[in-house]
Amino acid sequence: MKLKKNYKFDNKRQIWRIIPTNDGKLVIEERELENKQTFFHTLSLDSGKKILSNFQLEDKFWVGIEAVRNDMIYFHKFAKPDMPKHKGIFAFEINSRKIIWENPELIYQFIFQNKLYANIEKFEGKNYFALDLSNGEILDELDNNYQLINELREKSIEDENNAGYLFPEAFEAEQVIDIGAKEFLNSLRNNFIISGNVEYILKNNLLMFSFHETNSKGSLNNLFKAVDLSTGKYILEEVINKETTLFFTDSFFVKDEQLFLLFGKSRLVVYRIVN
């Protein structure tokens, strides 16, 4: 088993979101917090070739991504600057580089079975709607039926969980996992001075994990390692954050046969998992 470096992405900006799509694209959101600038990119998921680079909406900072489906990026704005509450749905088509439809009043909820669910807030509560993904047309008015919305949301989350994603979880000694992986993770504290949790993903015989080691200066190095459990050998070892005082999490994940590894906050390297 090998991890073959496929491509890297690095603009020296803080990477905010990394979204692989099911139709072969990778959408990346970057932010410059001091300059209040947000940039969006679309790459070929397999090759890293740029499809859309440094795209910005009219509002260059108070925007973000809700979801990506079928060559469409669904953006949101904010009810007020510096406030986390989302407002508005703006559907941007990647190939034409245009806003195809928008609804500045609705608030995005989730996507399920080719419908976008959203709500509008009233004094007495929320009213829910199901919209056509392609043109924003309201297909169903669900009034305040939050019970139905919660049921559909759970199904939407289940679909996402079955979409080939694997995210790291904190290792606990009492966990029931593959015995080889468990023994390997338990042995780490014999070889490293570890601060905090060990986060891991196990994909077949490939064990990937990240942890923080205290260095000679008293600060932390954030290490990533991958082991082929069938041989017991490391196939990748990287320092992904050097001499930090912070604990970094969410630095890697897997989608299908690709590993996405974040170095610091600004450099993404994509590896292909080869059996």
C-alpha positions as CSV (number, residue, x, y, z in Angstrom):
1,M,0.0,0.0,0.0
2,K,1.3,3.5,-0.9
3,L,0.3,7.1,-0.6
4,K,1.2,8.8,-3.9
5,K,1.5,12.6,-3.8
6,N,-0.9,13.9,-6.5
7,Y,-0.8,17.7,-6.3
8,K,-0.6,20.6,-3.9
9,F,-2.5,23.9,-3.5
10,D,-0.8,26.8,-1.8
11,N,-1.6,30.5,-2.2
12,K,-0.2,31.5,1.3
13,R,-3.7,32.3,2.4
14,Q,-5.7,30.7,5.2
15,I,-7.7,27.7,3.8
16,W,-11.2,27.9,5.2
17,R,-13.0,25.0,3.5
18,I,-12.1,22.0,1.3
19,I,-15.0,20.4,-0.5
20,P,-14.5,17.5,-2.9
21,T,-17.6,16.9,-5.1
22,N,-19.0,13.7,-6.4
23,D,-18.6,14.9,-10.0
24,G,-14.8,15.2,-10.0
25,K,-14.2,18.7,-8.6
26,L,-12.5,20.2,-5.6
27,V,-13.8,23.5,-4.3
28,I,-11.6,25.5,-1.9
29,E,-12.5,28.6,0.1
30,E,-9.6,30.9,1.3
31,R,-9.7,33.9,3.5
32,E,-7.4,36.9,4.2
33,L,-8.8,38.0,7.6
34,E,-6.7,41.2,7.9
35,N,-7.6,42.4,4.4
36,K,-11.2,41.1,4.7
37,Q,-11.0,39.2,1.4
38,T,-12.4,35.8,0.5
39,F,-11.4,33.8,-2.6
40,F,-12.9,30.7,-4.1
41,H,-11.3,28.1,-6.4
42,T,-12.3,25.0,-8.3
43,L,-9.8,22.3,-9.3
44,S,-10.0,19.0,-11.0
45,L,-10.2,16.5,-8.2
46,D,-8.0,14.0,-9.9
47,S,-5.2,16.3,-11.3
48,G,-5.4,19.6,-9.4
49,K,-5.8,21.5,-12.7
50,K,-7.4,24.9,-12.1
51,I,-10.9,25.3,-13.4
52,L,-11.8,28.5,-11.5
53,S,-9.2,30.6,-9.7
54,N,-9.5,33.5,-7.2
55,F,-13.2,34.0,-7.8
56,Q,-14.9,36.6,-5.6
57,L,-18.5,37.7,-5.2
58,E,-19.5,41.3,-5.2
59,D,-19.3,41.2,-1.4
60,K,-15.6,40.2,-1.0
61,F,-15.7,39.0,2.6
62,W,-19.1,38.5,4.2
63,V,-19.9,35.4,2.2
64,G,-19.4,31.7,2.5
65,I,-20.2,28.3,1.0
66,E,-23.3,26.4,2.1
67,A,-23.0,23.4,-0.3
68,V,-21.8,22.3,-3.7
69,R,-23.9,20.2,-6.1
70,N,-23.8,19.4,-9.8
71,D,-21.4,22.3,-10.8
72,M,-23.3,24.7,-8.6
73,I,-21.9,26.4,-5.5
74,Y,-24.6,27.6,-3.1
75,F,-23.3,30.7,-1.2
76,H,-24.7,32.5,1.8
77,K,-24.2,36.1,3.1
78,F,-24.7,37.2,6.6
79,A,-27.7,38.9,8.3
80,K,-25.2,41.4,9.7
81,P,-21.4,41.8,9.3
82,D,-19.5,40.3,12.2
83,M,-22.5,38.1,13.1
84,P,-22.5,34.4,12.4
85,K,-26.2,34.1,11.3
86,H,-26.5,33.2,7.6
87,K,-28.9,34.8,5.3
88,G,-29.6,34.5,1.5
89,I,-28.9,31.8,-1.0
90,F,-26.9,32.6,-4.1
91,A,-26.5,29.8,-6.7
92,F,-23.3,30.2,-8.7
93,E,-22.7,28.0,-11.8
94,I,-19.0,27.0,-12.0
95,N,-18.8,26.6,-15.8
96,S,-20.6,29.8,-16.8
97,R,-19.1,31.7,-13.8
98,K,-22.5,33.3,-13.2
99,I,-25.0,33.6,-10.4
100,I,-27.9,31.6,-11.9
101,W,-30.4,32.4,-9.2
102,E,-30.6,34.0,-5.8
103,N,-33.0,34.5,-3.0
104,P,-31.7,37.0,-0.5
105,E,-34.4,36.3,2.1
106,L,-34.3,32.6,2.6
107,I,-31.9,30.8,4.9
108,Y,-30.3,27.5,3.7
109,Q,-31.0,24.3,5.6
110,F,-29.8,21.3,3.6
111,I,-30.0,19.4,0.3
112,F,-31.8,16.1,0.0
113,Q,-32.9,14.2,-3.2
114,N,-32.3,17.1,-5.5
115,K,-34.2,19.6,-3.5
116,L,-32.8,22.5,-1.5
117,Y,-34.6,23.1,1.8
118,A,-34.6,26.6,3.3
119,N,-36.6,28.6,5.7
120,I,-37.7,32.2,6.4
121,E,-38.0,33.5,9.9
122,K,-41.3,35.0,11.0
123,F,-42.2,36.6,14.3
124,E,-44.1,33.5,15.3
125,G,-41.5,31.0,14.1
126,K,-40.1,29.6,10.8
127,N,-41.7,28.7,7.6
128,Y,-39.9,26.0,5.4
129,F,-39.7,25.6,1.7
130,A,-38.3,23.1,-0.8
131,L,-36.6,24.7,-3.8
132,D,-35.5,23.4,-7.2
133,L,-31.7,23.2,-7.2
134,S,-31.3,24.5,-10.7
135,N,-33.5,27.6,-10.7
136,G,-34.6,28.3,-7.2
137,E,-38.2,27.8,-7.9
138,I,-40.3,27.0,-4.8
139,L,-41.6,23.4,-5.3
140,D,-43.2,22.8,-1.9
141,E,-44.3,25.1,0.9
142,L,-44.0,23.2,4.2
143,D,-45.2,25.9,6.6
144,N,-43.8,25.4,10.0
145,N,-43.5,21.6,9.7
146,Y,-40.2,21.3,11.6
147,Q,-40.8,17.6,12.4
148,L,-40.7,16.8,8.6
149,I,-37.7,19.0,8.2
150,N,-35.8,17.2,11.0
151,E,-36.6,13.8,9.5
152,L,-35.4,14.9,6.0
153,R,-32.3,16.5,7.6
154,E,-31.4,13.2,9.2
155,K,-31.7,11.4,5.9
156,S,-29.6,14.1,4.3
157,I,-26.8,13.6,6.9
158,E,-27.0,9.8,6.3
159,D,-26.5,10.4,2.6
160,E,-23.5,12.5,3.4
161,N,-22.1,9.8,5.7
162,N,-22.4,7.3,2.9
163,A,-20.6,9.6,0.3
164,G,-17.1,8.1,0.8
165,Y,-15.9,10.5,3.5
166,L,-13.8,9.5,6.4
167,F,-13.0,12.0,9.1
168,P,-10.5,11.6,12.0
169,E,-11.7,10.7,15.5
170,A,-9.9,10.9,18.8
171,F,-8.3,7.5,19.9
172,E,-9.4,6.1,23.2
173,A,-7.7,3.0,24.7
174,E,-11.1,1.3,25.3
175,Q,-12.3,1.7,21.7
176,V,-13.2,-1.4,19.8
177,I,-11.2,-1.2,16.6
178,D,-8.9,-3.4,14.6
179,I,-6.4,-5.0,17.0
180,G,-3.4,-4.2,14.9
181,A,-4.4,-0.5,14.7
182,K,-5.2,-0.4,18.5
183,E,-1.8,-1.9,19.4
184,F,0.0,0.6,17.1
185,L,-1.8,3.6,18.5
186,N,-1.3,2.4,22.1
187,S,2.4,2.1,21.5
188,L,2.8,5.7,20.4
189,R,3.1,7.2,23.9
190,N,6.1,4.9,24.4
191,N,8.0,6.5,21.5
192,F,6.8,10.1,21.6
193,I,6.1,12.8,24.2
194,I,2.5,13.4,23.2
195,S,0.3,16.3,24.3
196,G,-3.4,16.0,23.8
197,N,-5.2,13.5,21.7
198,V,-4.2,11.2,18.8
199,E,-6.6,11.6,15.9
200,Y,-6.9,8.7,13.5
201,I,-8.6,7.3,10.4
202,L,-8.5,3.6,9.6
203,K,-9.2,2.6,6.0
204,N,-8.7,-1.1,5.4
205,N,-5.1,-1.7,6.3
206,L,-4.1,1.9,6.1
207,L,-3.8,3.7,9.5
208,M,-3.5,7.5,9.3
209,F,-3.0,9.6,12.4
210,S,-2.0,13.0,13.7
211,F,-0.7,14.1,17.1
212,H,1.2,16.9,18.9
213,E,4.6,16.1,20.2
214,T,6.4,18.4,22.8
215,N,9.8,19.4,21.4
216,S,13.0,20.5,23.1
217,K,11.9,24.2,23.0
218,G,8.8,23.4,25.0
219,S,6.5,24.1,22.0
220,L,4.6,21.6,19.9
221,N,5.2,19.9,16.6
222,N,2.1,18.5,14.9
223,L,3.0,15.2,13.2
224,F,1.1,13.2,10.7
225,K,1.9,9.6,10.0
226,A,0.5,6.8,7.9
227,V,1.2,3.1,8.4
228,D,0.5,0.0,6.2
229,L,-0.7,-2.4,8.9
230,S,-0.1,-5.4,6.7
231,T,3.7,-4.7,6.9
232,G,3.8,-2.5,10.0
233,K,5.8,0.1,8.1
234,Y,5.4,3.8,7.9
235,I,4.5,4.9,4.3
236,L,4.3,8.6,5.0
237,E,5.6,10.8,7.8
238,E,5.2,14.6,7.8
239,V,5.5,17.6,10.2
240,I,2.4,19.5,9.4
241,N,2.8,22.3,12.0
242,K,6.1,23.3,13.5
243,E,6.8,24.9,16.9
244,T,3.3,25.9,17.7
245,T,1.6,26.6,21.0
246,L,-1.8,25.7,19.6
247,F,-3.5,22.3,19.1
248,F,-4.5,21.9,15.5
249,T,-7.3,19.6,14.6
250,D,-9.2,18.7,11.4
251,S,-5.9,18.6,9.5
252,F,-6.7,15.6,7.3
253,F,-9.6,13.6,5.9
254,V,-10.2,10.9,3.3
255,K,-12.7,11.0,0.4
256,D,-12.9,7.7,-1.6
257,E,-9.3,6.9,-2.5
258,Q,-7.7,10.3,-1.8
259,L,-6.1,11.8,1.3
260,F,-6.4,15.5,1.9
261,L,-3.6,16.8,4.2
262,L,-3.4,20.4,5.4
263,F,0.0,21.8,6.3
264,G,-0.3,24.8,8.6
265,K,-3.4,26.6,7.6
266,S,-2.5,27.4,4.0
267,R,-1.0,24.5,2.1
268,L,-3.1,21.5,1.0
269,V,-1.5,18.3,-0.4
270,V,-3.6,15.6,-2.0
271,Y,-2.4,12.0,-2.0
272,R,-3.8,9.0,-3.9
273,I,-4.2,5.8,-1.9
274,V,-2.7,3.0,-3.9
275,N,-3.3,-0.6,-2.9
